[in-house]
Amino acid sequence: MDIISNEVQETEIYNRVDDLKAFDETKLGVKGLVDQGVTKVPRIFIRPHDELVQDLNFTKVDLNIPVIDLSGIEQGHDRRMEIVEQIREASKTWGFFQVVNHEISSSLLDETIDSIRMFHEQDNETKMKFYSRDRMNMVRFESNIDLYQSRTANWRDTLTISMAYSELPPEQVPVVCRETILEYIKGTTMLCGTLLDLLSEALNLNPNYLQDMECARGRTFVCHYYPPCPEPELTLGTSKHTDPSFITLLLQDHLGGLQVRYCDQWVDVPSVTGAIVVNIGDMLQIVSNDKFKSADHRVLANHKGPRVSIASFFTGVVDPPKMYGPIKDGNTPAYRDFTVTDYLNKFFTRPIDKSGLDYFKS
């Protein structure tokens, strides 16, 4: 890629704002570009030269993130302590693992993926009614939450369903996916409770510790749609980031593309039939005082598509404000106490590829 002169770069920076606004005002997202038949990635999506060069220096490694079988997690079962140890090791080293036999049916997983695809592929007039950048809207459709803060836009559209502040009136959920996504939300909320118990034990705490802190009370579900990309080598589906949550549960379809940073390399997180991907968020890294790791991850763009995924973020108590902080276990706290509101306010005013942990180091 040729080095561009400073004069041209300045022109591009000035024009970028206009291009971002023009894209945003269509209210059709990336899928709207694909529907128009674009054969080149628009400039607002092209990654900076330094990022593209950096990726060329990464060696492809063939490693597998842990897949943990949850059958036998009942208290007193012979396998429970084995499962707790597997979760402890995965949370400490990878910050990522997949779970199977989690009691959410495979049929519901498939139906959830299909229903989110149907939302994104319905007629434009219906879908545009949900388009908004107002974070207080409990249900909203948008493309790139950090569109105006990031260095480059991502090849991705999103339906967000937020229960961060209060319970969601079911009638606000789009009809095309309402019944299925509400059932899926119930399933993931129950699974989150189970995992918080296991994570508490993995921290050598009472099984109820993280649930008693209400780590799962705030919930946000982001339903991503990654259209096929004509030049996937120039952009990303989702930029490198860590999650604004205690834990995140991710359902992904068969196309893959998710990668996690491990030992300074990008490792694929393959699609495993019937599995839910679990990753540690920034808030749990803080509360665990760095015992658990909130790992960088990203999603590649792809010629194939669309790719669909649903990320369930469990973010604790937002309102009224509640203080969270490192577990008091005799070790020096690596972070100061925080409220979820404080964390999220910082998250929504920065590019997603900038870590939120640095704001709260003690």
N, C-alpha and C positions, 0 to 999 in steps of 0.2 A: 504494500500500500504506500503510495507516494506521500512524502511529508508536505503538508499544506502550509503556505506562507501565513505569517501572523495576520496580514491584512485580510486574507480570505477567511481565516478563522474568526476574526472579529465580526465580519459580515455574517458568517454562519451563526454565531452566537446571537446576534441581533435578530436575524430572521427566524431563529429557532422558536422564539416566543410566539410569533405569528403562526408558525406551523403547528405548534402545540395547540393553540386556541382553535385553529381551523379543524384539526382532528377532533378535539374535544367537542366542539359545537355540532358535529354531525350526529352525536349521540348514538352512533352505530358501532363504535369500537373497532377493534382489529378485524373482526369478522366482516364489517362493512367494507374494509379495504379489499379483503379477499373476494367478497361478492362482486366488487367492481372489476376484478380480474387483474390486480396488480401483479407484475412480473419482477419488479425490483422492490427491495425493502426501502420505504421512505427514510429520509435522512434522520428523522427524529428517533428512529429505532436502531441506527447503526452504532455499535459500541465504539468507544474511544480507541484510538490506535494503540495506546499503551496496554489496554486490557486484552486486545486481540493478540498482541505480541506475547504477553504474559501467558496466555493459554497455550501458545505453541511450545512453551518451555516445560509444560507439565507432562510427565510420563504417565501413560495409561497403566493403571495397576488393576490386577484381577483379584479383588478382595470381596468378601461377602459380609454385609452387616448381619448381626445376629437375628435369627428367627426363633422366637420363644413360644413354645406350646403351653397355653394356659390351662390345659386340662389337668385337674388335680390341685387347684389353688385353694380348695376348701381348708379352713382352719383344721389342723390336726392331720391332714393328709400327708403321706410320706413325701410327696413331690413339692409341697409348698415351699420349703426352705431351699430346695434346689432352684425353683423358679425365682425366688427372691434373690438368690446369689447371681443368677444369670442376668437379672434386671440390674442389680448393683454394678456388675462388671460392664455391661453394655452402656449404662448411664454415665459411668466414670470415664470410659475410654472413647466410645463413639458418640454418645449423646443421642443415638438413634438405635432403634431395633424394630422388628416387625413381630406382631403377635397373631397367632392362629388359634383356633378353637376358643374364640372369645364370646361365643353365644349370640353374635349378630348373624343372622342367616345369610347364606350366600345369595339367596334370591333377593333379599332386601338390598344387599350391596349392589347387585347388578341393576335392580330397578332404580336405585338412587342415581347411579351413573347415567342411566338412560333418561331419567326425568330432568337432570340438569342439562344434558345435551339438548333435550327438547325445549327447555326454556331459551337457551341461546340460539336455537335454530327456528324459533317461531317468527311470525311476521314482524317486520321492523316497527310498525306502528304500535303494536301491543308492547313490545320490549322497551321501546323508547320511553314509555310512560314511567318506567322505573329508574330511568337514568338520572343520577344525582351525585354530587360530591359533598352533600351535607351529611356529616358523620352522625347527626342525630336522627336521620331516617333509619328506622329499624330494618327496612328492606330497600336495597338500592342496587342498581346495575351501573357499573362504570368500567373504565379501562385504565389501569395503572393508578393506584392510590397516591403515588408520589410523582404523578406526571409532571408537575411543575417544579419539583425539587431535585429530581434525579438527573444524572448526566445523560442518560439514554432511556427511552421508553422500552417497555417489554412487549413481546408479541403475545398478549394475553388479555382477555376480558373476564370480568368477575361479577357474579351475583353475590351480594353480602346479605346475610340474615343475622342481625345482631340482637342478642339478649344480654348485652353488657350492663344495661341499666335496669331493665324490668322484663317481665314475661311478655311474650309476643302474642298479640291477637292473631289467631290463625288466619283470619280473613285477609290479613295484609300480605300473606305469602302468595306468590303467583299461582293461579289455579293449575297451570300445567304441571307443576311439581309439588303442589301443596301436600297432598296426602302422603306421598312417599317421603319427602324430606322431613316432615314432622315426625314420622315414625323412625326415620334414621336418627334424628336428633335425640329422641328418647333412648335409642340403643347406645349411642356414643356417650350420652351423659351417664348411663349406668356403667359402661365400660370404664369411663374416666374414674368413677368412684372406686372401682376394683383396683385400677392401676395406682391410684393415690395411696390406697392401703398398702400395696406391695412396695411402692417407692418409700413410704414411711418406714416400713420394716427394713428396707435396704439401707436406710440412714440410721438404723439401730434405734428407731423411735417406736412409740406406741402405734399400732396400725391405724388408729383414728387421727393421728397427729395432723396430717395435711388436710384431711376432710374437716376437722374441727376448725382449722384456719380458714375454711370456706374457699379453698383454692379453685374449686370448680363452680363457684356461684355465678360469676360472669362468663358468658358464653358467646362466641361469635363464630359463625360458619361462613366460610368463603368458598364459593363454588366456581372454580376456574374453568375456563374454556380456552384452549390453545389451538387456534386455527392452523392449518398447514402453512408453512412459510416458504416463499420462493428462494430465499437465500439464508438458510439457518446458520451458516457459518459467520454471519455478520451481526447477529443479534442474539438475545436470550428470551426464553419463555418467562423466567423469573430471575432477577439478578441475585447474586450472592447476598445472604442475609441470615440473621438469627431471628427467632420468633418472639413476639411480644406476649408471652403466655407463661403459665407454669408448665403445662404440657400441651402438646398438639397431637391430635389423632388425624391421620391422613388416609383417605381412601383414594386410590389411583386406578385408572383403567389399565389395559394391557400394553399400552404403547411405551410406557416407561419415560425416561428423560430426567427423572429426579436424580441428583447427585449430592453427596455429602462430603465435606472436607475432612479428611482423615490423614494424619501424619503428612500434612502439606501436599496431599494429592486429592484429586477428585475421584470419588468412588461411586459407581452406579448403585442406585437402590432399585433393584429389579422388581417388577410386578410379580407377586406371589399370589396364586389363586386363594381367595378367601381371607387374605391377610389385611390387617390394618397397620400402617406405619405409625410408630410412636416416636416423638422426639421431645427432648428436654428443652424448655424455653428459658429465656433470660431470667424470669422471675424465680424459677426453681434453682437456677445456678446461684443466684443471690442467696436464697433461703438456705440452700445446702452449703453455703460458704465455700463454693468451688469444688465440693465433693462430686457433684454432677456437672456435666458439660453441656452448654448450649452451643451446638455446632453450627458453623456456616453450612448452608446448603443452597442449591439453585436448581433451576429447571432449564434444560436445553430446548432450543427451538428445533423443529423437525420438518422435513419435507412432507412427512405423513401427518395425518390428522383428520379430524380434530382429536386432541387429547383432552380428557376431562378428569378433574380431581376435586375432592371436597376436603378442605382442611378445617378441623374443629379446634378452635382456640379456647382454652379454659384459663380465664384471666383473673379469678379472684373477685373480691368485693370492690366495686367501683363507687357506689353511692349507697349510704354515706361513706366518706373517706375512712379507710382502715389502714393502719400502719402494718407493713410487713418488713421483715429484716432477717439477717442471718440467724440460724439456730444458735442458741446460747449453750454451747457445749464445752466452754472453757478455752476454745481457740480464739485467737484474735480475729475480729470480724474484718473481712476483706471489703465489705460494702457497708454503706450507711442505710438506715431504714428508709422506706419509700412508700408512697401510696400508688395504687394502680393508675389513678387519674394522672399523677405526675409522670409516671412512666409513659402512658399512652399519649399524653400531650406532646412529649418530646418525640415519640415515635412518629407522629403524624406531621411533624414539622421538619423532618430530615429524610434524605434518601434512604430507602430500605437497606442499602448495602453498607450503611454506617452502623456499627454496633451500638446498642443502647446501654450496654454494661458500663462503659467508660464514665457515663454521667453519675453513676452511683457508687464508684469506688471510694472507700473511706480514706 
